[in-house]
Amino acid sequence: MSNTNWKQYFDKKAETHGAAVQSSDYFNEESFFMQRDNTLRWLGEVKGKEVLDAGCGVGAFSEPLVQHNTVYGVDFSVKSLEFAAARGLKTMSEDLTALPFEKGKFDVVLCIGVIQLIEQYEDVIKELARVTKPGGTLLIQTLNRSSVQRKLLKLFEKSKKFDRMYAMNELKQLYVKYGFEQIEFLHIYHPFKFVTKSSGEGMLSDMFCTSFAIKGRKKR
Ligand SMILES: C[S@@+](CC[C@H](N)C(=O)[O-])C[C@H]1O[C@@H](n2cnc3c(N)ncnc32)[C@H](O)[C@@H]1O
């Protein structure tokens, strides 16, 4: 789908499901909370920081960070942003390929479930890296291209919903290219309720995790 179609798609979802996690296309609430809890725990304590939730949707993923931080939420779905604002995010309607923030503004940048929708994903990663403070963290969560389950599902797919999926190493190379170090992975195995961690590729996690998160520290 093109960018305009995705914008309309998520506006419509927010009109139908309101603040619920279905607006952000999660399989169900259980799957959303399992991913959010594990990913935020893995991110570690965040207090008194400037946080960017890039592609925040209705703001449900970064909501736990709002109480102790300033959380900016950027998304091109204006309808979704209404619900993100109600959750306490400072919202801005923008395209992620050109962010209206100065270099190095954010201590923590999150981009959850977004880059699989974006053809110009490298432009987005470059922008996210630009606005991450030296010593700050960039955490991206997306779909694992090498997953056996996803390969099987693809065989039965009637229409191609997602434009892209990613190999873990592909994103690691971009993290290195845009100045990150201490790169780590969280492997997520949907619909099972467990995750594993690693600092790189491993045969089993590569084959079986359905999604993964990658985080790295911007070099000082
Ligand atoms: C699957 S939802 C995930 C929402 C949220 N991150 C979460 O995990 O709950 C993807 C979001 O990315 C937004 N998005 C996709 N492409 C975008 C772009 N180029 N610029 C801004 N937002 C975009 C969509 O509008 C949608 O709200």
The ligand as a MOL file (V3000), in Angstrom:
LIG
                    3D

  0  0  0     0  0            999 V3000
M  V30 BEGIN CTAB
M  V30 COUNTS 27 29 0 0 0
M  V30 BEGIN ATOM
M  V30 1 C 0.7770 -0.6700 13.3130 0
M  V30 2 S 0.5360 0.9770 13.8720 0 CHG=1
M  V30 3 C 1.5320 0.9830 15.3440 0
M  V30 4 C 1.1560 2.0840 16.3350 0
M  V30 5 C 1.9730 2.1150 17.6210 0
M  V30 6 N 3.3830 2.2870 17.3590 0
M  V30 7 C 1.7430 0.8590 18.4490 0
M  V30 8 O 2.6280 -0.0170 18.4250 0
M  V30 9 O 0.7190 0.7440 19.1080 0 CHG=-1
M  V30 10 C 1.5420 1.8790 12.7030 0
M  V30 11 C 1.3960 3.3940 12.8060 0
M  V30 12 O 2.3850 4.0160 11.9640 0
M  V30 13 C 1.8230 5.1420 11.3330 0
M  V30 14 N 2.6120 5.4380 10.1300 0
M  V30 15 C 2.8990 4.5900 9.0970 0
M  V30 16 N 3.6750 5.1960 8.1870 0
M  V30 17 C 3.8920 6.4640 8.6410 0
M  V30 18 C 4.6220 7.5710 8.1290 0
M  V30 19 N 5.2850 7.5040 6.9680 0
M  V30 20 N 4.6060 8.7230 8.8410 0
M  V30 21 C 3.9240 8.8130 10.0250 0
M  V30 22 N 3.2270 7.7940 10.5580 0
M  V30 23 C 3.2100 6.6240 9.8710 0
M  V30 24 C 0.3820 4.7110 11.0740 0
M  V30 25 O -0.4740 5.8250 10.8720 0
M  V30 26 C 0.0410 3.9100 12.3260 0
M  V30 27 O -0.5320 4.7040 13.3220 0
M  V30 END ATOM
M  V30 BEGIN BOND
M  V30 1 1 1 2
M  V30 2 1 2 3
M  V30 3 1 2 10
M  V30 4 1 3 4
M  V30 5 1 4 5
M  V30 6 1 5 6
M  V30 7 1 5 7
M  V30 8 2 7 8
M  V30 9 1 7 9
M  V30 10 1 10 11
M  V30 11 1 11 12
M  V30 12 1 11 26
M  V30 13 1 12 13
M  V30 14 1 13 14
M  V30 15 1 13 24
M  V30 16 1 14 15
M  V30 17 1 14 23
M  V30 18 2 15 16
M  V30 19 1 16 17
M  V30 20 1 17 18
M  V30 21 2 17 23
M  V30 22 1 18 19
M  V30 23 2 18 20
M  V30 24 1 20 21
M  V30 25 2 21 22
M  V30 26 1 22 23
M  V30 27 1 24 25
M  V30 28 1 24 26
M  V30 29 1 26 27
M  V30 END BOND
M  V30 END CTAB
M  END
